[in-house]
Amino acid sequence: MPKSSEKDLIYKSSGDWQSGMAKNITFIVTKDCQLACKYCYLVGKNEKERMSWPVAKAAIDYILDNEDKFREQSVVWDFIGGEPFLEIELIDRICDYIKAEMFRRNHHWFDSYRFSFSTNGINYHTDKVQQFIKKNHSHLSIGITIDGTRLKHDLNRIYKGDGPERGSYDDVARNIPLWLEQFPGGGTKVTISSPDIPYINESVLHLYGLGIHEVNINCVFEDVWKEGDDKLFEDQLMQLADAIIDGGYYTDYACSFYSENIGKPLDPVTENQNWCGAGKMLSVDAAGNFYPCTRFAAYSLRSKRPIIIGNVRDGIDENKLRPFLMLDRLTQSPPQCLDCEVASGCAWCQGENYDAAATPTIFQRATAICLMHKARVRANNYYWNRLYRKLELEGEREQFESNHSEVKPDNC
């Protein structure tokens, strides 16, 4: 392979990088964060556990040395915390090393990769982060988490500390224009928990008003829901449906709560795949331990022991990984989930399944979001029925279906 200049190596076009299955590899670079979000599943955040360069390098070397074990066509190198951009200098060094090593080895992932981040957005504008973005832009996916209006965002996404609660909305919102300038198609991730259900409608519209065209929004998987939450949830989604349809947002904006692929019964033979990717992903922490997903690391678990499947010195223990590769819908779902008439689109998190299970098993599906999913399906049916009636009356249904023929999957 001919040698390239550093500039060519960094900015080379990514081509059809995700034409096949992509391996997701996550570096838990820090367990620290500026925020103490009330719904955060990371119960063990701290300022001490930070990844070192030797551990990061050892993880990369193991993965690239074992190309035959990682046969996916593409790779997503994912960086999380805590807040990953607190460790931007380490991340920059990791990414430089990954690029150089994939090039040197003529690795099949060279030019078929992404560096992925989900950030709270507070440090996005800083010089070091911006320099990193400029250097790696053509291979970057960055999402900034902003929950909606100032009221909704600051209800949960507060700064850590012992003093009065202080919300982070203003410090995040100021960086949204810069982010959208650099990533025009960028989507945000919104989390819904019981206290903020009343603010869903206005928050999604607020995010559209900020220029964010893709709002990925999910209910937390933990058992936090109160009696009546599903009804409030449905009401909010129906109000939002009316606003999106009446305002014409459906032509150029998206909200993941509405999908034509959800709310149908599933064939147990042809649709038996596992929803979650745990086991097909790989995570590494500051100690150099490997996990099937970050949700199986100690700082993600309330009551269970972490599930470690190897480390950077000894590699992956295939026997510890094997149970995850056996997971499917049938092996973990209770009868009411298998027989459910609106089962499609009902998600689960393997880590939460494990943490909430009566025993230390990954084969017991948690069902805390059952009523919330059913409420979503009812509102989703209302949305599509009303939208198609409108389009048919205006003679625009055929054009709409043509423009939206490539339906995105409903993601966990």
C-alpha positions as CSV (number, residue, x, y, z in Angstrom):
1,M,0.0,0.0,0.0
2,P,1.5,3.4,-0.9
3,K,2.3,5.7,1.9
4,S,0.1,8.7,2.6
5,S,0.8,12.0,4.2
6,E,-0.6,12.7,7.6
7,K,-3.2,15.0,6.1
8,D,-4.3,12.3,3.6
9,L,-4.5,9.8,6.5
10,I,-6.7,12.0,8.6
11,Y,-9.0,13.4,6.0
12,K,-9.2,10.5,3.5
13,S,-12.9,10.0,2.5
14,S,-14.7,7.4,4.5
15,G,-16.4,5.8,1.4
16,D,-19.1,3.1,2.2
17,W,-17.6,2.5,5.7
18,Q,-20.8,0.9,7.0
19,S,-21.7,-1.3,4.1
20,G,-21.6,-4.3,6.4
21,M,-21.8,-5.0,10.1
22,A,-19.7,-2.6,12.3
23,K,-17.9,-3.7,15.5
24,N,-18.5,-1.3,18.4
25,I,-15.5,-0.9,20.7
26,T,-15.9,1.4,23.7
27,F,-13.2,3.0,25.8
28,I,-14.4,4.0,29.2
29,V,-11.8,6.8,29.4
30,T,-13.1,8.2,32.7
31,K,-15.8,7.7,35.3
32,D,-15.9,11.4,36.1
33,C,-18.5,13.9,34.8
34,Q,-19.3,17.5,35.5
35,L,-23.0,16.5,36.0
36,A,-25.0,14.4,38.3
37,C,-28.0,13.6,36.1
38,K,-30.8,12.3,38.2
39,Y,-31.7,9.5,35.8
40,C,-28.1,8.4,35.0
41,Y,-27.6,4.7,35.1
42,L,-24.0,5.2,36.1
43,V,-24.2,4.7,39.9
44,G,-20.4,4.6,40.4
45,K,-19.1,7.7,38.8
46,N,-15.9,9.0,40.4
47,E,-12.9,11.2,39.7
48,K,-10.2,8.6,40.3
49,E,-10.7,5.9,37.7
50,R,-9.2,7.4,34.5
51,M,-7.7,5.3,31.7
52,S,-4.0,5.5,31.3
53,W,-2.2,5.5,28.0
54,P,-0.5,2.1,28.5
55,V,-3.9,0.5,29.1
56,A,-5.4,2.1,26.0
57,K,-2.4,1.1,23.9
58,A,-2.6,-2.5,25.1
59,A,-6.3,-2.7,24.2
60,I,-5.7,-1.3,20.7
61,D,-2.8,-3.7,20.2
62,Y,-4.8,-6.7,21.3
63,I,-7.7,-5.8,19.0
64,L,-5.5,-5.1,15.9
65,D,-3.2,-8.0,16.6
66,N,-6.2,-10.3,16.4
67,E,-7.7,-9.3,13.1
68,D,-9.1,-12.8,12.6
69,K,-11.3,-12.4,15.7
70,F,-12.7,-9.1,14.6
71,R,-14.0,-9.8,11.1
72,E,-16.7,-7.1,10.9
73,Q,-16.2,-4.9,7.8
74,S,-16.2,-1.7,9.8
75,V,-15.5,-0.4,13.3
76,V,-16.9,2.2,15.6
77,W,-14.3,3.3,18.1
78,D,-16.6,4.7,20.9
79,F,-15.5,6.9,23.8
80,I,-17.6,7.4,26.9
81,G,-17.3,8.4,30.6
82,G,-18.6,10.0,32.6
83,E,-18.0,12.8,30.2
84,P,-15.4,11.6,27.5
85,F,-14.2,15.1,26.5
86,L,-12.7,15.5,30.0
87,E,-10.0,13.2,28.7
88,I,-9.6,14.9,25.3
89,E,-5.8,14.7,25.4
90,L,-5.8,10.9,26.0
91,I,-8.5,10.5,23.3
92,D,-6.5,12.4,20.8
93,R,-3.5,10.2,21.4
94,I,-5.6,7.1,21.2
95,C,-7.1,8.1,17.9
96,D,-3.8,9.1,16.4
97,Y,-2.4,5.7,17.4
98,I,-5.4,3.8,16.0
99,K,-5.1,5.6,12.6
100,A,-1.4,5.1,12.4
101,E,-1.6,1.4,13.3
102,M,-4.5,0.6,11.0
103,F,-2.5,2.2,8.2
104,R,0.8,0.5,9.1
105,R,-0.8,-2.9,9.3
106,N,-2.9,-2.4,6.1
107,H,-5.8,-3.4,8.4
108,H,-9.2,-4.0,6.8
109,W,-10.7,-1.3,9.1
110,F,-8.4,1.3,7.6
111,D,-10.7,4.0,6.2
112,S,-13.7,2.0,7.3
113,Y,-14.1,3.4,10.8
114,R,-15.8,6.1,13.0
115,F,-14.8,7.8,16.2
116,S,-18.1,8.2,18.1
117,F,-19.0,10.4,21.1
118,S,-22.0,11.2,23.1
119,T,-21.2,14.3,25.1
120,N,-22.9,16.5,27.6
121,G,-21.7,19.4,25.4
122,I,-20.2,21.5,28.1
123,N,-16.6,21.4,26.9
124,Y,-17.5,21.2,23.2
125,H,-16.3,24.7,22.4
126,T,-12.9,24.4,24.1
127,D,-9.7,24.7,22.0
128,K,-8.5,21.1,22.5
129,V,-11.9,19.6,21.6
130,Q,-12.1,21.8,18.5
131,Q,-8.6,21.0,17.4
132,F,-9.5,17.3,17.7
133,I,-12.7,17.8,15.7
134,K,-10.9,19.6,12.9
135,K,-8.3,16.9,12.7
136,N,-10.8,14.0,12.6
137,H,-13.9,15.5,11.2
138,S,-14.5,13.2,8.2
139,H,-14.5,10.2,10.6
140,L,-16.4,11.6,13.5
141,S,-19.9,11.1,14.9
142,I,-20.7,13.4,17.8
143,G,-24.0,13.8,19.6
144,I,-24.7,16.4,22.2
145,T,-27.2,15.5,24.8
146,I,-29.8,18.3,25.4
147,D,-33.1,17.2,26.9
148,G,-35.3,20.0,25.6
149,T,-36.5,23.2,27.2
150,R,-34.5,24.8,30.0
151,L,-37.1,23.5,32.4
152,K,-37.0,19.9,31.3
153,H,-33.2,19.8,30.9
154,D,-32.4,21.4,34.2
155,L,-34.9,19.1,36.0
156,N,-32.4,16.3,35.6
157,R,-29.1,17.4,34.1
158,I,-27.6,19.3,37.0
159,Y,-24.0,20.0,38.0
160,K,-22.6,17.8,40.7
161,G,-21.8,19.3,44.1
162,D,-23.3,19.8,47.6
163,G,-24.7,23.3,47.1
164,P,-28.0,24.4,45.6
165,E,-29.0,22.6,42.3
166,R,-27.6,24.3,39.2
167,G,-28.8,23.2,35.8
168,S,-26.6,22.9,32.8
169,Y,-28.9,24.0,30.0
170,D,-27.3,27.4,29.3
171,D,-23.8,25.9,29.1
172,V,-25.0,23.2,26.7
173,A,-27.3,25.3,24.5
174,R,-24.6,27.9,23.7
175,N,-22.6,25.1,21.9
176,I,-25.5,23.8,19.8
177,P,-25.0,26.3,16.9
178,L,-21.3,25.4,16.6
179,W,-22.1,21.7,16.8
180,L,-24.8,22.0,14.1
181,E,-22.5,24.0,11.9
182,Q,-19.9,21.2,12.1
183,F,-22.4,18.3,12.0
184,P,-25.5,19.6,10.2
185,G,-27.2,16.2,10.4
186,G,-26.4,15.7,14.1
187,G,-29.0,14.1,16.3
188,T,-29.5,14.5,20.0
189,K,-30.5,12.0,22.6
190,V,-33.3,12.8,25.0
191,T,-34.1,10.7,28.1
192,I,-37.5,10.5,29.7
193,S,-38.1,9.6,33.3
194,S,-41.2,9.9,35.4
195,P,-40.9,13.6,36.6
196,D,-40.3,15.0,33.1
197,I,-43.2,13.4,31.2
198,P,-45.3,16.6,31.2
199,Y,-42.6,18.4,29.2
200,I,-42.1,16.0,26.2
201,N,-44.2,17.9,23.7
202,E,-42.8,21.3,24.3
203,S,-39.2,19.9,24.6
204,V,-39.2,18.2,21.2
205,L,-40.6,21.3,19.5
206,H,-38.0,23.4,21.3
207,L,-35.2,21.1,20.0
208,Y,-36.6,21.5,16.5
209,G,-36.5,25.3,17.1
210,L,-32.8,25.1,17.9
211,G,-32.2,23.5,14.5
212,I,-31.9,19.9,15.6
213,H,-33.7,17.8,12.9
214,E,-33.3,14.4,14.5
215,V,-34.5,13.8,18.1
216,N,-33.7,10.3,19.4
217,I,-35.8,10.0,22.6
218,N,-36.1,7.0,24.9
219,C,-37.7,6.1,28.3
220,V,-35.3,4.9,30.9
221,F,-35.3,1.1,31.3
222,E,-35.1,1.2,35.1
223,D,-38.3,0.6,37.2
224,V,-39.0,4.3,38.0
225,W,-42.5,4.5,36.6
226,K,-45.6,5.5,38.7
227,E,-49.2,4.6,38.3
228,G,-50.7,6.8,35.6
229,D,-47.4,7.7,33.9
230,D,-48.4,5.7,30.8
231,K,-51.5,7.8,30.3
232,L,-49.6,11.1,30.8
233,F,-47.0,9.7,28.3
234,E,-49.6,8.9,25.7
235,D,-51.3,12.3,26.1
236,Q,-47.9,14.1,25.5
237,L,-47.1,12.0,22.5
238,M,-50.5,12.7,21.0
239,Q,-50.1,16.4,21.6
240,L,-46.7,16.2,19.9
241,A,-48.2,14.2,17.0
242,D,-50.7,17.0,16.4
243,A,-48.0,19.7,16.6
244,I,-45.7,17.8,14.2
245,I,-48.5,17.2,11.7
246,D,-50.1,20.6,11.9
247,G,-46.8,22.3,11.8
248,G,-45.5,20.3,8.8
249,Y,-42.4,19.1,10.7
250,Y,-42.8,15.6,9.4
251,T,-41.3,16.7,6.1
252,D,-37.9,17.5,7.4
253,Y,-37.7,16.5,11.1
254,A,-37.7,13.2,12.9
255,C,-38.6,12.0,16.4
256,S,-37.8,8.4,17.2
257,F,-41.0,7.9,19.2
258,Y,-42.9,7.6,15.9
259,S,-42.1,4.7,13.7
260,E,-44.1,2.6,11.3
261,N,-42.2,-0.5,12.4
262,I,-43.5,-0.7,16.0
263,G,-46.6,-2.0,17.6
264,K,-47.1,-5.3,15.7
265,P,-47.0,-8.9,16.8
266,L,-43.7,-10.8,16.2
267,D,-43.1,-14.1,14.5
268,P,-41.1,-16.1,17.0
269,V,-39.3,-17.9,14.2
270,T,-38.3,-15.1,11.8
271,E,-38.1,-12.3,14.4
272,N,-36.3,-13.9,17.3
273,Q,-33.2,-11.8,17.3
274,N,-31.9,-10.2,20.5
275,W,-32.7,-6.5,20.7
276,C,-29.5,-5.5,22.5
277,G,-26.0,-5.9,21.1
278,A,-24.3,-6.9,24.3
279,G,-21.7,-9.5,23.5
280,K,-21.2,-8.3,19.9
281,M,-19.8,-5.1,21.3
282,L,-16.7,-4.8,23.4
283,S,-15.8,-2.3,26.2
284,V,-12.6,-1.7,28.1
285,D,-12.2,0.2,31.3
286,A,-9.3,1.9,33.1
287,A,-8.1,-1.3,34.7
288,G,-7.9,-3.0,31.2
289,N,-10.9,-5.3,31.8
290,F,-13.1,-6.3,28.8
291,Y,-16.9,-6.3,29.1
292,P,-19.6,-7.4,26.7
293,C,-21.0,-3.9,27.1
294,T,-20.4,-0.9,29.4
295,R,-23.6,-1.7,31.3
296,F,-21.8,-4.8,32.7
297,A,-19.0,-2.7,34.3
298,A,-19.2,-2.2,38.1
299,Y,-20.0,1.6,37.8
300,S,-23.2,0.7,35.8
301,L,-24.6,-1.8,38.2
302,R,-26.7,-1.2,41.3
303,S,-26.8,-4.7,42.8
304,K,-24.9,-7.2,40.7
305,R,-21.2,-8.1,40.3
306,P,-19.6,-6.9,37.0
307,I,-19.3,-9.5,34.2
308,I,-15.7,-9.4,32.9
309,I,-15.0,-11.4,29.8
310,G,-11.2,-10.8,29.7
311,N,-8.5,-8.2,29.8
312,V,-5.9,-6.5,27.7
313,R,-3.1,-8.9,28.9
314,D,-4.9,-12.3,28.5
315,G,-7.4,-11.4,25.8
316,I,-11.1,-12.4,25.6
317,D,-12.3,-15.5,27.3
318,E,-14.6,-17.0,24.7
319,N,-16.3,-19.2,27.3
320,K,-17.4,-16.1,29.2
321,L,-18.6,-14.5,26.1
322,R,-20.6,-17.5,24.8
323,P,-23.8,-17.0,26.9
324,F,-24.2,-13.5,25.3
325,L,-24.0,-15.0,21.8
326,M,-26.9,-17.4,22.7
327,L,-29.3,-14.6,23.7
328,D,-32.4,-14.1,21.6
329,R,-36.0,-13.1,22.3
330,L,-37.2,-16.6,23.2
331,T,-34.4,-17.3,25.7
332,Q,-35.2,-14.4,27.9
333,S,-38.7,-13.1,27.4
334,P,-41.7,-14.1,29.6
335,P,-44.8,-15.5,27.9
336,Q,-46.7,-12.3,28.0
337,C,-43.9,-10.6,25.9
338,L,-43.8,-13.4,23.4
339,D,-47.6,-13.3,23.0
340,C,-47.9,-9.5,23.0
341,E,-49.9,-8.1,20.1
342,V,-47.8,-4.9,20.0
343,A,-44.4,-6.5,20.7
344,S,-42.4,-5.0,17.8
345,G,-40.3,-2.0,18.9
346,C,-40.4,-2.9,22.6
347,A,-36.8,-2.5,23.6
348,W,-34.6,-3.9,26.4
349,C,-31.2,-3.3,27.8
350,Q,-29.2,-6.5,28.6
351,G,-27.4,-4.8,31.4
352,E,-30.6,-3.6,33.1
353,N,-32.0,-7.1,32.6
354,Y,-29.1,-8.5,34.5
355,D,-29.2,-5.9,37.2
356,A,-32.9,-6.2,37.8
357,A,-33.0,-10.0,37.6
358,A,-33.9,-12.1,40.7
359,T,-30.7,-14.1,40.2
360,P,-27.4,-13.4,38.5
361,T,-28.6,-14.2,35.0
362,I,-28.7,-12.4,31.7
363,F,-31.6,-14.6,30.6
364,Q,-34.4,-12.7,32.4
365,R,-35.9,-9.8,30.6
366,A,-36.9,-6.8,32.6
367,T,-40.4,-5.5,31.8
368,A,-40.6,-2.2,33.6
369,I,-41.3,-0.2,30.4
370,C,-44.2,-2.5,29.3
371,L,-47.0,0.0,30.0
372,M,-44.9,2.9,28.5
373,H,-44.3,0.9,25.3
374,K,-48.0,0.2,24.9
375,A,-48.8,3.9,25.5
376,R,-46.2,4.8,22.8
377,V,-47.8,2.3,20.4
378,R,-51.3,3.9,20.9
379,A,-49.9,7.4,20.2
380,N,-47.8,6.1,17.3
381,N,-50.9,4.6,15.7
382,Y,-52.7,7.9,16.1
383,Y,-49.8,9.8,14.6
384,W,-49.6,7.7,11.4
385,N,-53.3,7.4,10.9
386,R,-53.7,11.2,11.2
387,L,-50.7,11.9,9.0
388,Y,-51.7,9.6,6.2
389,R,-55.3,11.0,6.2
390,K,-53.8,14.5,5.9
391,L,-51.5,13.4,3.1
392,E,-54.2,11.7,1.2
393,L,-56.5,14.7,1.4
394,E,-53.7,16.9,0.1
395,G,-52.6,14.3,-2.6
396,E,-49.1,14.1,-1.1
397,R,-49.0,10.6,0.3
398,E,-47.2,9.0,-2.7
399,Q,-44.6,11.6,-2.7
400,F,-44.1,11.4,1.1
401,E,-43.7,7.6,0.9
402,S,-41.2,8.0,-1.9
403,N,-39.1,10.5,0.1
404,H,-39.2,8.3,3.2
405,S,-38.8,4.9,1.6
406,E,-35.6,4.1,3.5
407,V,-37.0,3.7,7.0
408,K,-34.5,3.8,9.8
409,P,-34.6,1.0,12.3
410,D,-36.0,1.8,15.7
411,N,-33.0,1.9,17.9
412,C,-32.4,0.9,21.5
